[in-house]
Amino acid sequence: MGAYLILVALLSVCSLSFSQECNREFLENIDFPGTDITFLYSPDVEHCQQLCTQHPSCLFFTFLGPDWTRDNRQFYCYLKSTPSGTPTVQTPLLHVTSGFSLKNCNPDPQPCLSKVYQNVDFLGADYRSLFTSDYEECQRVCTQDPQCQFFTFLNNLFSTEKIRYKCHLKYSWTVPRTLNVNRKAGVVSGFSHKIQLTPYFEPACQSELFPNMDIPGNDFENLLAASPEHCQTLCSAHPKCTYFSFLSDSFTCYLKNNLNEMGTAAKKGVTSGIMGHFCQLDDSWLKVAQDGVDFQGSDIRYELMDDPETCQKTCTADSICQYYTYVNANFSDPAYWRRCYLKRVITMPSPPKINKLNNVVSGFTLSNCS
């Protein structure tokens, strides 16, 4: 019995050490079935690997490429995890590629995505279109526009003649978003002091906020934010947002789009405001810890610490931590006392859907490529 326990312990150590190694290998025609966290669209296996790397709990993945024929799940990137950190099963399967997160390889937090994809359409997320002579110019326009994250260009052979040479600029969130925000006694939450929430602009500008004022209607997206200032930052990052309203009771940030008018109405508990245009908003709110607020989920890991200040400093010092929640000693369940939860979400460009389509070219901004 003693020898058996020693063997189990050794196997556990080996499994743990394997899961903590840097493994860049791709396994062609190998599936890691089951243990899915979620799936996202991805144009190739390298992009899929970067998505897994940025996801807080993904440890390995399986990518269904453009040659997948069993159904129409081409370009599916399945993010996966197990308690051991390794796949429980590996099976042969044509036209899939599997691999591992690069979390243990000191990954670039903003990877260069320089490849372009012929006959691949990045569907949706358009905010602007124009005509360009070729896809290279379309990519240059995307790269020069700080809000463009990816593009699709319709070339001179596209089936609809009137929209040939059209360049569609597209947006996805590069700003860390708190996916769940709740009021909870005994916890403190906040952000890393090193995260860059919007593109940097030289002139500084003061925020324009309207307390107890709503701007009804014209919503195009709502998400959660920690404060009115956080909501304004989200609005300023999105190319379609002209103004916003933030509901303090539910932490809901309503992004709105209307370039023609802005009607206001008095409403208690609502703060509204205008986006910042090509200027650097005051980010002092980032350094304010939110007492009694829980940023739930998106955990990378937790560590035991003596106070929320140490938790914040640990998050700031960690290159991949974006925000945190600390559990004080007055929390209702003593089992969670002193836990510092370090958190992150995916911020690399990620198209909402990808399809095959003849005579189009898609790709990403080169702003992260030196």
N, C-alpha and C positions, 0 to 999 in steps of 0.2 A: 504493500500500500504506500509506504514511504517513497519507494522508487517511482511509483506511478505519479505521485504528487510532484516530485522533482521534475519528471519528464513534462508534465502539464505546465509547470512554471517556466521551464526552459522554452517550450513552444510558445508560450504567451510572450516571453521576452523577445524571442525571435520575430514573432508577428509584429510586436510593437516597434522593434528596431527597423523592420522592413517598411512599415507604414511611415516612419519618420525619415526615410532616405529620400534623396532627390532622384526621381525616376522620370525621365523625359521620353521613355520608350513608347512608341505606338505599336499596337498589336493589330495587324491587318487581318480582316476576316475572323475576328474573335469578338464574341459578345460577352458582356458581363450582365447576365439576365437578373431582373429583379432589383430590389433595394433602391428604387428610384426615389429621389427627393422631388424633382420636377423635370420638365423639359423646356428647352428654349430653342429658337431657331438659330442656326449657325451656317455660314457658307462653306466652311471647311473644318477639318479636324483640329487645326492649330487654334482657330478662333474658339472652337468648342472647349479645348483645353484651357484657354484663358478664362472663359466663363466659369469653368469648374474651379479654377484657381481663385477667382474673386468671390465666388459664392462662399458664405461663412462656414458651411458644413460639408461641402462637396469634397470627396476624397478621390473619386475616379469617375469615369464616364464611358458612355458608348455613343458613337456618332453614326447616324444613318446617312450615307452620302448620296450624291445625285444619281448614282447607278442602282439604288435600292428599288426593287420592282415588285415586292410582295404586296404592297399597297402604296398609297401616295403620301408616305411619311418621309419624303426626301428632305434633307437638311435638318433633321431632328437631332438635337443634342440632349441626351439624357444624363442628368447629373445624379450621382449616386453616393451612398455612404453606408458603412457598416460599423458596428462598435469596435471591431478589430482593426479597422482601417484598411482592410484588403477585401477584394471580391470573394464572395462565398463560392461562386461557380464561374468557370470560364468555359464557353462552348463555341465550337466553330460555327460561323454564320457568314455567308457571302455578302459583300458590299457594306459591311460595317467595320468600323475601326474603334478600338477601345484604348484607353490610356489613363494616366494618373494626373492628379492635381500637381501644380508646380509650387504649392505653398512652401515646401521645404527647400526650394531652389533659389531663394532670395529674388522673387519675381519683380519685374518692373511694374509699379502700380498703375502706370498708364502706358501699356504696350503699343509699339508702332505696328499699325495694321496696313501694310503697304500693298498687299496683293489686290488685283482687280479680278472680276469674275465675269467671263464672257457668257452670254445667254442665261444670265441669272438676274432675277428681278427682286429687289428689296421692296416689298410692298408696304404701303402705308407710311405714316409719320411725316408726310410732306408738309412743309411750311412755306415753300417758295419754289418757283420754277422760272427758267429762262432758256434761251436758245444759245448753244455753244457749238463751235465748229467740230469738236471731237470730245471723247471722254476724258482726255488729258486736261483739256480746259475746264470741263465740268468738275474734275477733281481739284484743280487749282482754285476754282471759285469756292468750293466746299472748304478747302483748307484755309483760305483767307477769311472766311466767315466764321467767327468764333462759336456760333451756335449750330453750325452744320456738323453732324457726326458721320453721315454716310450719304450716298447719292445713287441714283440710277439714271443712266443716259440712254436715250433711244437713238440708234445710229441711222445712217442714210438708207438702210434696207428695211427699216421697220415697216410693218404691214400697213399702218395708217399713215398715209403720206403727210397729212397736215401737221402731225406732231413729231415728225422726224427731226433729229438734232435737239430734242428737248432734254434739258437737264433738270432733274428733280432733286432739290436739296431736302434733306430729312434730318429729323432730330430724335435723339433718345436721351434720357436723363443721365447726365454726368455728375449731377449734384447728389451727394449722399442724402437719401430720404429715410426718415424714420417711419418704418412700415406700420408700426403699432404704437400708439401713444395713449396711455391711460393714467388716470389719477390713482395713486396707491400710497397709503401712509407707510412711512418707514423706509422709503427708497429715495435716492437722489440720482438724477440723470444729467448728462451733459455731453459736450462734443470735444473731440480732439482740437487742440489749439493750432494745429498745423494744417488742417484741411482747407483747401481752396474751393470755395463754394461757387464762385462765378469767375469767368475769365477776367484777368487782371487788366484794369485800365488806370492810366496815370492820374487823371483828375479825381479827387474825392468829392462825394456828394452827400448831402444830408437826406435822410429818409423822410418821406411825406406820408404820415399816418393820420387817419381820421378816427379817433376813439368814439365808441358808441354810435357808429355810422355804418350803414349797410349800403352796398351798391347792388341792387337787385338785378337778377337775370344775367344773360350773356355768358353763363358758365360753359366751359369746354372741358374742364377736368377738375376733380377734387381729390385731395390727398391730405395726409396728416402732417402737421407741423407743430413744433414745440412752442412757438410764440408768433406774434404778428411780424416780428422782424425776420424770423425764419421763413414765414409765408411770403414776405416781400422778396426775399432772396430767391425762393423758388420761382416766383413770378418773373423776376429779372433774368433768370437763367433760361426761361422758355421763350422761344421766338414769337409765339402766338399771343402771349399774355400782355394785356394793356393795363389792367388793374386787377385788384383782388379784394376778397373779404375773408376775414378769419374769425371763426366762432370759438371763443375761449372755452366754453363748456365742453365741447366735443373735440377740441384741437383740430377742427376741420378747416382746411385752406382751400377756398374756392378760387380757381384761376378763371379769369374772364377775358373775353375778346370782343371789343367794339371800338373801332377807330373813329367813329362818328360822334358819339355822345357818351356821357357818364352821369347818369342820374343817381342821386343819393337819397337815403331815407334814414331818419334817426332810429336806432335799434340798440337796446342795451345788450352788452356782452359781445358785440361785434366790432371789430376794428378793420377798417378798409384802408387801402392805399394804392399808390401808383408805383409802377416798376421803375427801377433806375436805368437810365439810358446811357450806355457806354461810359459809365463812371464807376468808381469804386465805392460801394456802399459801406457805411460804418459796420464793422463786424464785431463790435465790442460785446454784442449779445451772445456770441459764441462762447465767451469766457464766463458766462453766468450759469451756474449750476441750477437745475430745476428741482427744487425740493418738493417731495410728494408726487413726483411724476415718474412713470415707468416707461422706458423705451423697450417694449416687449419684443423678444425674438431676435433673429439675426445674430446670434451669439457665435463668436469665434471660440471663446473659452472663458472660464472664470478662474480667478485667483483669490485667495484670502488676503485681505488688507485691513489696516486699522482704521482708515477714514476715507471719505470720498475724495479728499484732495490728493491722496496717494493714488487712488484709482484714476483720477483725471490725468495725473502726470504720467502714469503707466500707459494710458491710452495715447497720449500725445507723443510719447517716446516710441511707441510701436508704429512702424511704417504702414501697417495695414489696418489699424484701428481707426474708425471714423467717429464713433460715439460709444457711450458706456452707460451702465446703470449700476449703482452701488447700493447694497442692502445694509441698512443701519441696524444697531443692536436693539432698537425699539420696534423692529418688524414683528408681525404677529407670529411667525414661525421661526423659532430659534435655529432650526436646521440650516437656514439661509443666511444667518447673520455673517457679516464681514465679507460677503461675496462681492467681488468686483467683476461684472460681466463686460467683456470687451466685445464690440460689435462692428459689423460692416455690411454693406450691400454692394451689389455689382454696379460699377460706374463706367465700365468700358462700353463703347458703342455696340448696340444690339438691335438689329432689325426686328420689328414685331412679327413679320412673316417673310418667308423666302420661297420663291417658286422658280421653276424653269420658264424661260420666255425667250424666244428667238430674237436676235438682233437688238439686244440691250446689253449694257455693261454696267455693273455695279461695283462699288468699292467704298472705302472709308476716307475720312479726313487724314491728311498727313501731318497734322499739327503736332502729333507726338513723335514724329520721326525727325531725328537730327540729320 
